[in-house]
Amino acid sequence: MNGPISGGITEGSGYYGLAAIYLFSRRGASGFRDFSMAKQCAYRTLSWFMIGTSFGKAVNITDSNKNGSRQMINLNRRIHQNLQTQNLIKSMQHHLVTR
């Protein structure tokens, strides 16, 4: 699905949310896989996730500003998609020729 929401700046920010849940649940944890603090209150865990996701979006926005303007990012994305399409067509042609 290639819409205005998918990909781009929001891509990968959920990993920061999961990392935030893990880091904030470490206080009082008895071991590496102890998530008892995260299981106590769903609202607090959701808040941790949203804090991490917000931080991830801020990091992604900062990175996108380093990479160039929005037009250059879209141009690079379209070039990448065109290269993927060309590779798919080449592999399909090779498959049809060898059959």
N, CA, C and O atoms as a GROMACS GRO file, in nm:
protein
  396
    1MET      N    1   0.085  -0.117   0.000
    1MET     CA    2   0.000   0.000   0.000
    1MET      C    3   0.089   0.123   0.000
    1MET      O    4   0.162   0.146   0.096
    2ASN      N    5   0.084   0.200  -0.103
    2ASN     CA    6   0.164   0.322  -0.114
    2ASN      C    7   0.073   0.443  -0.105
    2ASN      O    8   0.031   0.498  -0.207
    3GLY      N    9   0.042   0.483   0.015
    3GLY     CA   10  -0.040   0.601   0.034
    3GLY      C   11   0.039   0.710   0.102
    3GLY      O   12   0.160   0.698   0.120
    4PRO      N   13  -0.028   0.817   0.138
    4PRO     CA   14   0.043   0.927   0.202
    4PRO      C   15   0.091   0.892   0.342
    4PRO      O   16   0.182   0.958   0.394
    5ILE      N   17   0.032   0.790   0.404
    5ILE     CA   18   0.071   0.755   0.540
    5ILE      C   19   0.181   0.651   0.542
    5ILE      O   20   0.269   0.656   0.628
    6SER      N   21   0.180   0.557   0.449
    6SER     CA   22   0.277   0.447   0.453
    6SER      C   23   0.416   0.496   0.413
    6SER      O   24   0.431   0.580   0.324
    7GLY      N   25   0.515   0.441   0.480
    7GLY     CA   26   0.654   0.474   0.448
    7GLY      C   27   0.691   0.614   0.493
    7GLY      O   28   0.619   0.677   0.570
    8GLY      N   29   0.802   0.662   0.443
    8GLY     CA   30   0.844   0.798   0.471
    8GLY      C   31   0.892   0.820   0.612
    8GLY      O   32   0.964   0.737   0.668
    9ILE      N   33   0.851   0.929   0.669
    9ILE     CA   34   0.902   0.971   0.799
    9ILE      C   35   0.853   0.880   0.910
    9ILE      O   36   0.926   0.856   1.006
   10THR      N   37   0.731   0.828   0.900
   10THR     CA   38   0.678   0.745   1.009
   10THR      C   39   0.731   0.603   1.007
   10THR      O   40   0.708   0.528   1.101
   11GLU      N   41   0.801   0.565   0.903
   11GLU     CA   42   0.848   0.429   0.891
   11GLU      C   43   0.957   0.399   0.994
   11GLU      O   44   1.057   0.471   1.001
   12GLY      N   45   0.938   0.295   1.072
   12GLY     CA   46   1.037   0.253   1.169
   12GLY      C   47   1.026   0.319   1.304
   12GLY      O   48   1.103   0.285   1.395
   13SER      N   49   0.934   0.413   1.323
   13SER     CA   50   0.925   0.480   1.452
   13SER      C   51   0.861   0.391   1.557
   13SER      O   52   0.877   0.416   1.677
   14GLY      N   53   0.789   0.288   1.517
   14GLY     CA   54   0.731   0.194   1.613
   14GLY      C   55   0.836   0.114   1.687
   14GLY      O   56   0.815   0.073   1.801
   15TYR      N   57   0.950   0.092   1.624
   15TYR     CA   58   1.060   0.022   1.691
   15TYR      C   59   1.112   0.102   1.809
   15TYR      O   60   1.150   0.046   1.911
   16TYR      N   61   1.112   0.234   1.795
   16TYR     CA   62   1.152   0.319   1.907
   16TYR      C   63   1.052   0.306   2.022
   16TYR      O   64   1.091   0.309   2.138
   17GLY      N   65   0.925   0.292   1.989
   17GLY     CA   66   0.821   0.272   2.092
   17GLY      C   67   0.840   0.142   2.167
   17GLY      O   68   0.829   0.138   2.289
   18LEU      N   69   0.870   0.036   2.094
   18LEU     CA   70   0.894  -0.093   2.160
   18LEU      C   71   1.020  -0.088   2.245
   18LEU      O   72   1.026  -0.147   2.353
   19ALA      N   73   1.122  -0.018   2.196
   19ALA     CA   74   1.244  -0.003   2.275
   19ALA      C   75   1.217   0.077   2.402
   19ALA      O   76   1.273   0.047   2.507
   20ALA      N   77   1.130   0.178   2.393
   20ALA     CA   78   1.096   0.258   2.510
   20ALA      C   79   1.022   0.173   2.613
   20ALA      O   80   1.048   0.185   2.733
   21ILE      N   81   0.931   0.088   2.568
   21ILE     CA   82   0.861  -0.002   2.661
   21ILE      C   83   0.962  -0.091   2.732
   21ILE      O   84   0.954  -0.110   2.854
   22TYR      N   85   1.055  -0.145   2.657
   22TYR     CA   86   1.156  -0.232   2.717
   22TYR      C   87   1.241  -0.155   2.818
   22TYR      O   88   1.264  -0.203   2.929
   23LEU      N   89   1.288  -0.036   2.780
   23LEU     CA   90   1.376   0.040   2.870
   23LEU      C   91   1.304   0.087   2.996
   23LEU      O   92   1.359   0.080   3.105
   24PHE      N   93   1.180   0.135   2.981
   24PHE     CA   94   1.108   0.184   3.097
   24PHE      C   95   1.063   0.070   3.189
   24PHE      O   96   1.040   0.093   3.308
   25SER      N   97   1.049  -0.051   3.136
   25SER     CA   98   1.006  -0.162   3.220
   25SER      C   99   1.123  -0.229   3.292
   25SER      O  100   1.102  -0.326   3.366
   26ARG      N  101   1.244  -0.181   3.274
   26ARG     CA  102   1.362  -0.242   3.338
   26ARG      C  103   1.370  -0.213   3.487
   26ARG      O  104   1.428  -0.292   3.561
   27ARG      N  105   1.314  -0.101   3.532
   27ARG     CA  106   1.322  -0.068   3.674
   27ARG      C  107   1.244  -0.171   3.754
   27ARG      O  108   1.124  -0.190   3.732
   28GLY      N  109   1.307  -0.236   3.845
   28GLY     CA  110   1.243  -0.338   3.928
   28GLY      C  111   1.230  -0.473   3.861
   28GLY      O  112   1.167  -0.563   3.916
   29ALA      N  113   1.289  -0.490   3.744
   29ALA     CA  114   1.281  -0.618   3.674
   29ALA      C  115   1.380  -0.716   3.734
   29ALA      O  116   1.492  -0.680   3.772
   30SER      N  117   1.337  -0.842   3.744
   30SER     CA  118   1.425  -0.943   3.803
   30SER      C  119   1.515  -1.009   3.701
   30SER      O  120   1.614  -1.072   3.737
   31GLY      N  121   1.483  -0.995   3.574
   31GLY     CA  122   1.565  -1.059   3.471
   31GLY      C  123   1.548  -0.991   3.336
   31GLY      O  124   1.480  -0.890   3.321
   32PHE      N  125   1.614  -1.052   3.239
   32PHE     CA  126   1.616  -0.997   3.102
   32PHE      C  127   1.478  -0.994   3.040
   32PHE      O  128   1.443  -0.900   2.969
   33ARG      N  129   1.398  -1.098   3.064
   33ARG     CA  130   1.266  -1.111   3.002
   33ARG      C  131   1.151  -1.079   3.097
   33ARG      O  132   1.038  -1.119   3.072
   34ASP      N  133   1.177  -1.010   3.203
   34ASP     CA  134   1.073  -0.975   3.300
   34ASP      C  135   1.003  -0.847   3.256
   34ASP      O  136   1.062  -0.739   3.261
   35PHE      N  137   0.878  -0.860   3.215
   35PHE     CA  138   0.799  -0.745   3.172
   35PHE      C  139   0.684  -0.719   3.268
   35PHE      O  140   0.579  -0.669   3.227
   36SER      N  141   0.703  -0.751   3.396
   36SER     CA  142   0.595  -0.734   3.492
   36SER      C  143   0.555  -0.587   3.510
   36SER      O  144   0.438  -0.558   3.533
   37MET      N  145   0.651  -0.495   3.500
   37MET     CA  146   0.618  -0.352   3.512
   37MET      C  147   0.531  -0.308   3.394
   37MET      O  148   0.442  -0.225   3.410
   38ALA      N  149   0.556  -0.362   3.277
   38ALA     CA  150   0.477  -0.324   3.159
   38ALA      C  151   0.337  -0.384   3.165
   38ALA      O  152   0.244  -0.329   3.107
   39LYS      N  153   0.322  -0.496   3.234
   39LYS     CA  154   0.192  -0.562   3.242
   39LYS      C  155   0.102  -0.506   3.351
   39LYS      O  156  -0.017  -0.536   3.353
   40GLN      N  157   0.157  -0.424   3.441
   40GLN     CA  158   0.077  -0.374   3.553
   40GLN      C  159  -0.030  -0.274   3.508
   40GLN      O  160  -0.143  -0.281   3.555
   41CYS      N  161   0.005  -0.184   3.419
   41CYS     CA  162  -0.089  -0.080   3.379
   41CYS      C  163  -0.079  -0.058   3.228
   41CYS      O  164   0.025  -0.017   3.176
   42ALA      N  165  -0.188  -0.086   3.159
   42ALA     CA  166  -0.188  -0.074   3.013
   42ALA      C  167  -0.174   0.072   2.970
   42ALA      O  168  -0.110   0.100   2.868
   43TYR      N  169  -0.231   0.165   3.045
   43TYR     CA  170  -0.222   0.306   3.008
   43TYR      C  171  -0.078   0.356   3.018
   43TYR      O  172  -0.032   0.433   2.933
   44ARG      N  173  -0.008   0.313   3.123
   44ARG     CA  174   0.131   0.354   3.138
   44ARG      C  175   0.217   0.295   3.027
   44ARG      O  176   0.305   0.362   2.972
   45THR      N  177   0.192   0.170   2.993
   45THR     CA  178   0.267   0.106   2.886
   45THR      C  179   0.239   0.175   2.752
   45THR      O  180   0.331   0.196   2.674
   46LEU      N  181   0.115   0.210   2.726
   46LEU     CA  182   0.081   0.285   2.605
   46LEU      C  183   0.149   0.421   2.604
   46LEU      O  184   0.195   0.467   2.500
   47SER      N  185   0.157   0.485   2.719
   47SER     CA  186   0.227   0.614   2.728
   47SER      C  187   0.374   0.597   2.696
   47SER      O  188   0.432   0.680   2.625
   48TRP      N  189   0.435   0.491   2.747
   48TRP     CA  190   0.576   0.463   2.716
   48TRP      C  191   0.594   0.444   2.567
   48TRP      O  192   0.689   0.496   2.507
   49PHE      N  193   0.502   0.368   2.506
   49PHE     CA  194   0.510   0.344   2.362
   49PHE      C  195   0.498   0.475   2.284
   49PHE      O  196   0.572   0.497   2.189
   50MET      N  197   0.404   0.560   2.324
   50MET     CA  198   0.384   0.686   2.252
   50MET      C  199   0.504   0.780   2.270
   50MET      O  200   0.539   0.852   2.177
   51ILE      N  201   0.567   0.779   2.386
   51ILE     CA  202   0.687   0.860   2.407
   51ILE      C  203   0.798   0.812   2.314
   51ILE      O  204   0.864   0.893   2.248
   52GLY      N  205   0.818   0.681   2.308
   52GLY     CA  206   0.922   0.626   2.221
   52GLY      C  207   0.894   0.651   2.074
   52GLY      O  208   0.985   0.683   1.998
   53THR      N  209   0.767   0.638   2.034
   53THR     CA  210   0.730   0.662   1.895
   53THR      C  211   0.750   0.810   1.858
   53THR      O  212   0.797   0.841   1.749
   54SER      N  213   0.715   0.899   1.950
   54SER     CA  214   0.736   1.042   1.924
   54SER      C  215   0.885   1.072   1.909
   54SER      O  216   0.924   1.150   1.822
   55PHE      N  217   0.966   1.012   1.993
   55PHE     CA  218   1.110   1.030   1.981
   55PHE      C  219   1.160   0.975   1.848
   55PHE      O  220   1.243   1.038   1.782
   56GLY      N  221   1.108   0.859   1.808
   56GLY     CA  222   1.148   0.800   1.679
   56GLY      C  223   1.110   0.887   1.562
   56GLY      O  224   1.186   0.900   1.466
   57LYS      N  225   0.991   0.948   1.567
   57LYS     CA  226   0.950   1.038   1.459
   57LYS      C  227   1.039   1.160   1.454
   57LYS      O  228   1.073   1.207   1.345
   58ALA      N  229   1.076   1.212   1.570
   58ALA     CA  230   1.166   1.328   1.572
   58ALA      C  231   1.301   1.292   1.512
   58ALA      O  232   1.360   1.372   1.438
   59VAL      N  233   1.351   1.173   1.542
   59VAL     CA  234   1.478   1.128   1.484
   59VAL      C  235   1.465   1.114   1.333
   59VAL      O  236   1.554   1.156   1.259
   60ASN      N  237   1.354   1.055   1.287
   60ASN     CA  238   1.334   1.037   1.143
   60ASN      C  239   1.319   1.171   1.070
   60ASN      O  240   1.367   1.185   0.958
   61ILE      N  241   1.254   1.268   1.133
   61ILE     CA  242   1.240   1.400   1.071
   61ILE      C  243   1.376   1.466   1.060
   61ILE      O  244   1.408   1.527   0.958
   62THR      N  245   1.456   1.454   1.166
   62THR     CA  246   1.591   1.511   1.163
   62THR      C  247   1.675   1.446   1.053
   62THR      O  248   1.748   1.514   0.981
   63ASP      N  249   1.664   1.314   1.041
   63ASP     CA  250   1.738   1.245   0.935
   63ASP      C  251   1.691   1.285   0.796
   63ASP      O  252   1.772   1.298   0.705
   64SER      N  253   1.560   1.306   0.780
   64SER     CA  254   1.510   1.345   0.648
   64SER      C  255   1.556   1.485   0.612
   64SER      O  256   1.577   1.515   0.494
   65ASN      N  257   1.571   1.571   0.710
   65ASN     CA  258   1.622   1.705   0.681
   65ASN      C  259   1.768   1.701   0.641
   65ASN      O  260   1.813   1.784   0.562
   66LYS      N  261   1.842   1.606   0.694
   66LYS     CA  262   1.982   1.592   0.656
   66LYS      C  263   1.995   1.539   0.513
   66LYS      O  264   2.089   1.575   0.441
   67ASN      N  265   1.902   1.454   0.473
   67ASN     CA  266   1.910   1.391   0.342
   67ASN      C  267   1.867   1.483   0.228
   67ASN      O  268   1.899   1.455   0.113
   68GLY      N  269   1.800   1.589   0.256
   68GLY     CA  270   1.759   1.680   0.150
   68GLY      C  271   1.614   1.718   0.161
   68GLY      O  272   1.546   1.686   0.259
   69SER      N  273   1.568   1.787   0.061
   69SER     CA  274   1.431   1.836   0.063
   69SER      C  275   1.333   1.721   0.036
   69SER      O  276   1.373   1.610  -0.001
   70ARG      N  277   1.207   1.751   0.054
   70ARG     CA  278   1.101   1.651   0.032
   70ARG      C  279   1.100   1.604  -0.114
   70ARG      O  280   1.076   1.487  -0.142
   71GLN      N  281   1.125   1.696  -0.206
   71GLN     CA  282   1.125   1.659  -0.347
   71GLN      C  283   1.237   1.560  -0.378
   71GLN      O  284   1.217   1.465  -0.454
   72MET      N  285   1.354   1.580  -0.319
   72MET     CA  286   1.465   1.488  -0.343
   72MET      C  287   1.437   1.351  -0.282
   72MET      O  288   1.473   1.248  -0.339
   73ILE      N  289   1.373   1.350  -0.165
   73ILE     CA  290   1.338   1.222  -0.102
   73ILE      C  291   1.239   1.147  -0.190
   73ILE      O  292   1.254   1.026  -0.211
   74ASN      N  293   1.137   1.217  -0.241
   74ASN     CA  294   1.039   1.153  -0.330
   74ASN      C  295   1.103   1.106  -0.459
   74ASN      O  296   1.070   0.999  -0.510
   75LEU      N  297   1.195   1.186  -0.514
   75LEU     CA  298   1.265   1.146  -0.636
   75LEU      C  299   1.346   1.019  -0.612
   75LEU      O  300   1.342   0.926  -0.693
   76ASN      N  301   1.420   1.014  -0.502
   76ASN     CA  302   1.499   0.895  -0.471
   76ASN      C  303   1.410   0.774  -0.449
   76ASN      O  304   1.445   0.663  -0.488
   77ARG      N  305   1.293   0.794  -0.386
   77ARG     CA  306   1.200   0.682  -0.365
   77ARG      C  307   1.148   0.630  -0.499
   77ARG      O  308   1.139   0.509  -0.519
   78ARG      N  309   1.112   0.722  -0.590
   78ARG     CA  310   1.063   0.679  -0.722
   78ARG      C  311   1.171   0.608  -0.803
   78ARG      O  312   1.143   0.510  -0.872
   79ILE      N  313   1.295   0.656  -0.794
   79ILE     CA  314   1.406   0.588  -0.864
   79ILE      C  315   1.422   0.447  -0.810
   79ILE      O  316   1.440   0.352  -0.886
   80HIS      N  317   1.416   0.433  -0.678
   80HIS     CA  318   1.430   0.300  -0.617
   80HIS      C  319   1.316   0.208  -0.662
   80HIS      O  320   1.340   0.091  -0.692
   81GLN      N  321   1.193   0.260  -0.666
   81GLN     CA  322   1.080   0.179  -0.710
   81GLN      C  323   1.093   0.140  -0.856
   81GLN      O  324   1.059   0.028  -0.893
   82ASN      N  325   1.142   0.231  -0.941
   82ASN     CA  326   1.162   0.200  -1.081
   82ASN      C  327   1.269   0.091  -1.099
   82ASN      O  328   1.253   0.002  -1.183
   83LEU      N  329   1.375   0.098  -1.021
   83LEU     CA  330   1.479  -0.005  -1.029
   83LEU      C  331   1.425  -0.141  -0.986
   83LEU      O  332   1.459  -0.243  -1.046
   84GLN      N  333   1.340  -0.141  -0.883
   84GLN     CA  334   1.279  -0.267  -0.841
   84GLN      C  335   1.190  -0.323  -0.950
   84GLN      O  336   1.191  -0.444  -0.975
   85THR      N  337   1.113  -0.237  -1.015
   85THR     CA  338   1.026  -0.282  -1.123
   85THR      C  339   1.107  -0.335  -1.241
   85THR      O  340   1.071  -0.438  -1.299
   86GLN      N  341   1.215  -0.269  -1.276
   86GLN     CA  342   1.301  -0.316  -1.384
   86GLN      C  343   1.361  -0.453  -1.352
   86GLN      O  344   1.367  -0.540  -1.439
   87ASN      N  345   1.404  -0.473  -1.229
   87ASN     CA  346   1.460  -0.603  -1.190
   87ASN      C  347   1.355  -0.712  -1.195
   87ASN      O  348   1.383  -0.825  -1.235
   88LEU      N  349   1.232  -0.678  -1.155
   88LEU     CA  350   1.123  -0.776  -1.162
   88LEU      C  351   1.094  -0.814  -1.306
   88LEU      O  352   1.074  -0.931  -1.336
   89ILE      N  353   1.090  -0.717  -1.395
   89ILE     CA  354   1.064  -0.744  -1.537
   89ILE      C  355   1.176  -0.829  -1.596
   89ILE      O  356   1.148  -0.922  -1.672
   90LYS      N  357   1.301  -0.799  -1.561
   90LYS     CA  358   1.413  -0.880  -1.611
   90LYS      C  359   1.402  -1.024  -1.565
   90LYS      O  360   1.425  -1.117  -1.642
   91SER      N  361   1.367  -1.043  -1.438
   91SER     CA  362   1.357  -1.180  -1.388
   91SER      C  363   1.239  -1.253  -1.453
   91SER      O  364   1.248  -1.373  -1.478
   92MET      N  365   1.129  -1.182  -1.480
   92MET     CA  366   1.016  -1.244  -1.547
   92MET      C  367   1.053  -1.281  -1.691
   92MET      O  368   1.017  -1.389  -1.738
   93GLN      N  369   1.126  -1.195  -1.761
   93GLN     CA  370   1.168  -1.225  -1.898
   93GLN      C  371   1.261  -1.345  -1.899
   93GLN      O  372   1.249  -1.432  -1.985
   94HIS      N  373   1.353  -1.351  -1.804
   94HIS     CA  374   1.445  -1.465  -1.796
   94HIS      C  375   1.366  -1.593  -1.768
   94HIS      O  376   1.396  -1.698  -1.825
   95HIS      N  377   1.268  -1.584  -1.681
   95HIS     CA  378   1.186  -1.702  -1.650
   95HIS      C  379   1.110  -1.748  -1.773
   95HIS      O  380   1.101  -1.869  -1.798
   96LEU      N  381   1.055  -1.655  -1.851
   96LEU     CA  382   0.978  -1.693  -1.970
   96LEU      C  383   1.069  -1.750  -2.079
   96LEU      O  384   1.028  -1.839  -2.153
   97VAL      N  385   1.191  -1.698  -2.090
   97VAL     CA  386   1.283  -1.746  -2.194
   97VAL      C  387   1.332  -1.886  -2.161
   97VAL      O  388   1.349  -1.969  -2.251
   98THR      N  389   1.355  -1.914  -2.034
   98THR     CA  390   1.410  -2.045  -1.996
   98THR      C  391   1.303  -2.152  -1.988
   98THR      O  392   1.338  -2.269  -1.968
   99ARG      N  393   1.178  -2.122  -2.000
   99ARG     CA  394   1.072  -2.223  -1.993
   99ARG      C  395   1.041  -2.280  -2.127
   99ARG      O  396   0.954  -2.366  -2.139
   0.00000   0.00000   0.00000
